[in-house]
Amino acid sequence: MGIGMGMGASLGSAVVCQLPGLCADLLAGSQLPVSVAVPLQAESDWAFIWDNRETLLLGTGVTILLTVASILLGFLLGLPAGALEAYGDGWGQAAVSAAGVVLRATPIVVLIVLFFFGLPIPSQLGAFPGLDIELNAFLTATLALGLRSAAYQSQVFRGTIQSVSEGQLEAARSIGLSGRSAVLYVVLPQRSGGRSPDFKRVYDCPQRHECRVRNWAR
């Protein structure tokens, strides 16, 4: 980045220095030269990185912690949500599906703003006496990214669960397993998330959105 900025600065300086001469030649009736020699000089910016190493290391640690926390929250919420969408019925399944659609369609910055400013409103209005909700920037970002990750992971889990034939579930129930136990011990071991490319794309989402969190926090 520093090299690119240095090259850009050198390029801009060279062009600006040659503009007056080019304008004078054009006014005098001369033709514009086919090519203009512009010196390029790559400047190293390692000194800036070294001087700010503590800030950069702190930002790296926060990025890793935020990514891991949001993925873990998304996993804990996405697994039961996906199972409910696959095997549930009635209002529960409809509510989970609707919540997933809303979370996937809402921009992440909008979710962060809503959580940061909206969640403390009920406690500030006295709707829940004794309950004081205060979220800092990290908790707000973790909650927003975690719920967004859960909305996507639920679809991966739903597709994973539905890809197993119904006959295996019937065989699991015939030996006395409940529906939840059949999913945990029969379905999920066959469709491990580490072998699914969909999980890799889902786990990349918090890392991509983390830069937007930093820009909003500024």
Contacts in CASP RR format, 6 or more apart in sequence:
PFRMAT RR
TARGET T0000
AUTHOR 0000-0000-0000
METHOD contacts of the structure
MODEL  1
MGIGMGMGASLGSAVVCQLPGLCADLLAGSQLPVSVAVPLQAESDWAFIW
DNRETLLLGTGVTILLTVASILLGFLLGLPAGALEAYGDGWGQAAVSAAG
VVLRATPIVVLIVLFFFGLPIPSQLGAFPGLDIELNAFLTATLALGLRSA
AYQSQVFRGTIQSVSEGQLEAARSIGLSGRSAVLYVVLPQRSGGRSPDFK
RVYDCPQRHECRVRNWAR
1 45 0 8 1.000
2 43 0 8 1.000
2 44 0 8 1.000
2 45 0 8 1.000
2 48 0 8 1.000
3 42 0 8 1.000
3 43 0 8 1.000
3 44 0 8 1.000
3 45 0 8 1.000
4 42 0 8 1.000
5 45 0 8 1.000
6 41 0 8 1.000
6 42 0 8 1.000
6 43 0 8 1.000
6 45 0 8 1.000
7 40 0 8 1.000
7 41 0 8 1.000
7 42 0 8 1.000
7 43 0 8 1.000
9 43 0 8 1.000
10 39 0 8 1.000
10 40 0 8 1.000
10 41 0 8 1.000
10 43 0 8 1.000
11 38 0 8 1.000
11 40 0 8 1.000
14 38 0 8 1.000
14 39 0 8 1.000
15 36 0 8 1.000
15 38 0 8 1.000
18 36 0 8 1.000
18 38 0 8 1.000
22 32 0 8 1.000
22 33 0 8 1.000
22 36 0 8 1.000
25 32 0 8 1.000
26 32 0 8 1.000
49 56 0 8 1.000
62 138 0 8 1.000
63 207 0 8 1.000
63 210 0 8 1.000
66 138 0 8 1.000
66 141 0 8 1.000
66 142 0 8 1.000
66 145 0 8 1.000
66 206 0 8 1.000
66 210 0 8 1.000
66 213 0 8 1.000
67 206 0 8 1.000
67 207 0 8 1.000
67 210 0 8 1.000
69 142 0 8 1.000
69 146 0 8 1.000
70 141 0 8 1.000
70 142 0 8 1.000
70 145 0 8 1.000
70 146 0 8 1.000
70 148 0 8 1.000
70 149 0 8 1.000
70 206 0 8 1.000
71 146 0 8 1.000
71 149 0 8 1.000
71 203 0 8 1.000
71 206 0 8 1.000
73 142 0 8 1.000
73 143 0 8 1.000
73 145 0 8 1.000
73 146 0 8 1.000
73 147 0 8 1.000
73 149 0 8 1.000
73 150 0 8 1.000
74 146 0 8 1.000
74 147 0 8 1.000
74 149 0 8 1.000
74 150 0 8 1.000
74 153 0 8 1.000
75 149 0 8 1.000
75 150 0 8 1.000
75 153 0 8 1.000
76 150 0 8 1.000
77 146 0 8 1.000
77 147 0 8 1.000
77 150 0 8 1.000
77 153 0 8 1.000
77 154 0 8 1.000
78 150 0 8 1.000
78 151 0 8 1.000
78 153 0 8 1.000
78 154 0 8 1.000
78 157 0 8 1.000
79 153 0 8 1.000
79 154 0 8 1.000
79 157 0 8 1.000
81 96 0 8 1.000
81 100 0 8 1.000
81 150 0 8 1.000
81 154 0 8 1.000
81 157 0 8 1.000
82 96 0 8 1.000
82 154 0 8 1.000
82 155 0 8 1.000
82 157 0 8 1.000
82 158 0 8 1.000
82 161 0 8 1.000
83 157 0 8 1.000
83 158 0 8 1.000
83 161 0 8 1.000
83 180 0 8 1.000
83 183 0 8 1.000
84 92 0 8 1.000
84 93 0 8 1.000
84 96 0 8 1.000
85 93 0 8 1.000
85 96 0 8 1.000
85 97 0 8 1.000
85 154 0 8 1.000
85 155 0 8 1.000
85 158 0 8 1.000
86 157 0 8 1.000
86 158 0 8 1.000
86 159 0 8 1.000
86 161 0 8 1.000
86 162 0 8 1.000
87 161 0 8 1.000
87 179 0 8 1.000
87 183 0 8 1.000
96 154 0 8 1.000
99 151 0 8 1.000
100 151 0 8 1.000
100 154 0 8 1.000
103 111 0 8 1.000
103 147 0 8 1.000
103 148 0 8 1.000
103 150 0 8 1.000
103 151 0 8 1.000
104 148 0 8 1.000
104 151 0 8 1.000
104 152 0 8 1.000
108 144 0 8 1.000
108 145 0 8 1.000
108 148 0 8 1.000
108 209 0 8 1.000
108 212 0 8 1.000
108 213 0 8 1.000
109 212 0 8 1.000
109 216 0 8 1.000
111 144 0 8 1.000
111 147 0 8 1.000
111 148 0 8 1.000
112 140 0 8 1.000
112 141 0 8 1.000
112 144 0 8 1.000
112 213 0 8 1.000
112 216 0 8 1.000
113 216 0 8 1.000
115 135 0 8 1.000
115 140 0 8 1.000
115 143 0 8 1.000
115 144 0 8 1.000
116 135 0 8 1.000
116 137 0 8 1.000
116 140 0 8 1.000
119 133 0 8 1.000
119 135 0 8 1.000
120 133 0 8 1.000
120 134 0 8 1.000
120 135 0 8 1.000
122 128 0 8 1.000
122 131 0 8 1.000
122 133 0 8 1.000
123 130 0 8 1.000
123 131 0 8 1.000
123 132 0 8 1.000
123 133 0 8 1.000
135 143 0 8 1.000
137 217 0 8 1.000
141 210 0 8 1.000
141 213 0 8 1.000
141 217 0 8 1.000
145 205 0 8 1.000
145 206 0 8 1.000
145 209 0 8 1.000
145 210 0 8 1.000
145 213 0 8 1.000
146 206 0 8 1.000
148 205 0 8 1.000
148 206 0 8 1.000
148 209 0 8 1.000
149 202 0 8 1.000
149 203 0 8 1.000
149 205 0 8 1.000
149 206 0 8 1.000
152 202 0 8 1.000
152 205 0 8 1.000
153 199 0 8 1.000
153 202 0 8 1.000
156 193 0 8 1.000
156 196 0 8 1.000
156 198 0 8 1.000
156 199 0 8 1.000
156 202 0 8 1.000
160 187 0 8 1.000
160 188 0 8 1.000
160 191 0 8 1.000
160 193 0 8 1.000
160 196 0 8 1.000
161 183 0 8 1.000
161 187 0 8 1.000
161 188 0 8 1.000
161 191 0 8 1.000
163 191 0 8 1.000
164 186 0 8 1.000
164 187 0 8 1.000
164 190 0 8 1.000
164 191 0 8 1.000
168 186 0 8 1.000
168 187 0 8 1.000
169 179 0 8 1.000
169 182 0 8 1.000
169 186 0 8 1.000
169 187 0 8 1.000
172 179 0 8 1.000
172 181 0 8 1.000
172 182 0 8 1.000
172 185 0 8 1.000
172 186 0 8 1.000
173 179 0 8 1.000
173 182 0 8 1.000
177 185 0 8 1.000
177 186 0 8 1.000
193 199 0 8 1.000
END
